[in-house]
Amino acid sequence: MPSFLFAYEALLTKRKAEERARQVALASLQRRREELLGQIRISQAELATARLEMRHTLHPNAGTAVAVVPGMLDVAAIRSQTVATLGLVAKAQEAVRLLAALQPSMEQARAAWLASRAKRRAVESLRERHHRAWINARNKRDELGLDELATLRFRASRLALDPAHVESGDRSSDDLENTSA
């Protein structure tokens, strides 16, 4: 029995490949987004640590019973911590800027992926309709064949039981072969 052949199988394959390519592009952008969010989280944690270190540098004996001698601050340490903190802030701001610039590209990539997915689904829907029609046609052919067999079997059993039907105009398969030869 012949198997189902979809006339637009090449188109369906192309649509699947397009959808996959767009999905990969979107996943790449999402991966980049997650990397940037990770950098921002790391920068925030480093900034929080830097603030605590700065607080400790400015108030070295905070929380202890030791008296602080006025004017005894380590200016070099404060300056280096300030420079480091500004570097962390700049790094975090750059990650935020890159994240903001990435957002429109992600939206476009997502829209393109959704459009290609809709095109693929449309062709798959067409394939399903064609497959159902093919199955219905095959079932109808099978049913007609079975009806024909049942009719022939009925006629053969009728002739076997009552040979008078041969004279009344019913023809058996032997009669049909004799007239065609």
C-alpha positions in Angstrom: 0.0 0.0 0.0 1.5 3.4 -0.9 2.5 5.7 1.9 1.5 9.3 2.3 3.6 11.8 0.4 3.2 15.5 1.2 3.7 17.6 -1.9 5.1 20.5 0.2 7.6 18.5 2.3 10.5 20.5 1.0 8.8 23.7 2.1 8.1 22.3 5.5 11.8 21.3 5.8 12.8 24.8 4.9 10.3 26.4 7.4 11.7 24.1 10.1 15.3 25.2 9.3 14.3 28.9 9.3 12.6 28.5 12.6 15.6 26.7 14.1 18.0 29.4 12.8 15.8 32.1 14.3 15.5 30.2 17.6 19.3 29.8 17.8 19.7 33.6 17.1 17.3 34.4 19.9 18.9 32.0 22.3 22.3 33.6 21.6 20.9 37.0 22.5 19.3 35.6 25.6 22.6 34.0 26.6 24.3 37.4 26.1 21.5 39.0 28.2 22.1 36.5 31.0 25.8 37.2 30.9 25.3 40.9 31.3 22.8 40.4 34.1 25.4 38.2 35.8 28.0 40.9 35.4 25.6 43.4 36.9 24.9 41.2 39.9 28.7 40.6 40.4 29.3 44.4 40.2 26.6 45.1 42.7 28.1 42.5 45.1 31.6 44.0 44.6 30.2 47.5 45.2 28.5 46.4 48.4 31.8 44.9 49.6 33.7 48.1 48.6 31.2 50.2 50.6 31.8 48.1 53.6 35.6 48.4 53.2 35.3 52.2 52.8 33.1 52.4 55.9 35.7 50.4 57.8 38.5 52.6 56.5 36.7 55.8 57.4 35.7 54.4 60.9 38.4 51.9 61.8 37.3 51.4 65.4 33.6 51.5 64.9 31.8 49.2 67.2 34.7 48.8 69.5 35.5 50.5 72.9 38.8 51.9 71.6 38.9 55.6 71.3 39.6 57.0 67.8 42.4 59.5 67.5 41.1 62.4 65.4 42.9 63.0 62.1 44.4 59.5 61.8 42.9 58.4 58.5 44.8 56.5 55.8 44.3 58.8 52.9 46.1 56.5 50.4 43.8 53.6 51.3 40.7 55.8 50.9 41.9 57.1 47.5 42.7 53.6 46.2 39.3 52.3 47.4 37.5 55.3 45.8 39.3 54.6 42.5 38.4 51.0 42.7 34.8 51.8 43.5 34.6 54.2 40.6 35.9 51.4 38.3 33.3 49.1 39.6 30.6 51.7 39.0 31.8 52.3 35.5 31.9 48.5 34.8 28.3 48.1 36.1 27.1 51.1 34.1 28.7 49.7 30.9 26.9 46.4 31.5 23.6 48.2 32.0 24.2 50.2 28.8 25.0 47.0 26.8 21.9 45.4 28.3 19.7 48.3 27.2 21.2 48.2 23.7 20.5 44.5 23.5 16.8 44.8 24.3 15.6 46.0 20.9 17.6 43.3 19.1 16.0 40.7 21.4 12.5 41.9 20.6 13.2 41.8 16.9 14.7 38.3 17.1 11.7 37.1 19.2 9.3 38.6 16.7 11.2 37.0 13.8 11.2 33.6 15.6 7.5 33.8 16.3 6.8 34.7 12.7 8.8 31.8 11.4 7.1 29.5 13.9 3.7 30.6 12.7 4.8 29.9 9.1 6.0 26.4 10.0 2.8 25.7 11.9 0.7 26.8 8.9 2.6 24.3 6.6 2.3 21.6 9.3 -1.5 22.3 9.5 -1.7 21.9 5.7 0.2 18.7 6.0 -2.2 17.3 8.6 -5.2 18.3 6.5 -3.7 16.6 3.4 -2.9 13.5 5.5 -6.4 13.3 6.9 -7.8 13.6 3.3 -5.4 10.9 2.1 -6.5 8.6 5.0 -10.2 9.3 4.2 -9.7 8.6 0.5 -7.8 5.4 1.3 -10.6 4.3 3.7 -13.2 5.1 1.1 -11.3 3.0 -1.5 -11.0 0.1 1.0 -14.7 0.4 1.9 -15.7 0.4 -1.8 -13.5 -2.7 -2.4 -15.1 -4.5 0.6 -18.5 -3.6 -0.7 -17.7 -5.0 -4.1 -16.4 -8.2 -2.5 -19.5 -8.5 -0.4 -21.7 -8.0 -3.4 -19.8 -10.7 -5.4 -19.9 -13.1 -2.4 -23.6 -12.5 -2.1 -24.3 -13.1 -5.7 -22.2 -16.3 -5.6 -24.0 -17.6 -2.6 -27.3 -16.7 -4.1 -26.5 -18.6 -7.3 -25.2 -21.6 -5.4 -28.5 -21.8 -3.5 -30.9 -21.1 -6.3 -29.7 -21.9 -9.9 -33.0 -20.5 -11.3 -31.6 -17.0 -10.9 -29.2 -17.8 -13.8 -32.1 -18.1 -16.1 -33.8 -14.9 -14.8 -30.9 -12.7 -15.9 -28.4 -12.9 -13.0 -25.0 -13.8 -14.4 -22.3 -15.7 -12.6 -18.6 -14.9 -13.0 -18.4 -18.0 -15.3 -21.0 -16.5 -17.6 -19.2 -13.2 -17.7 -15.9 -14.9 -18.7 -17.7 -16.8 -21.5 -19.2 -13.6 -23.0 -16.0 -11.7 -22.9 -14.0 -14.4 -24.7 
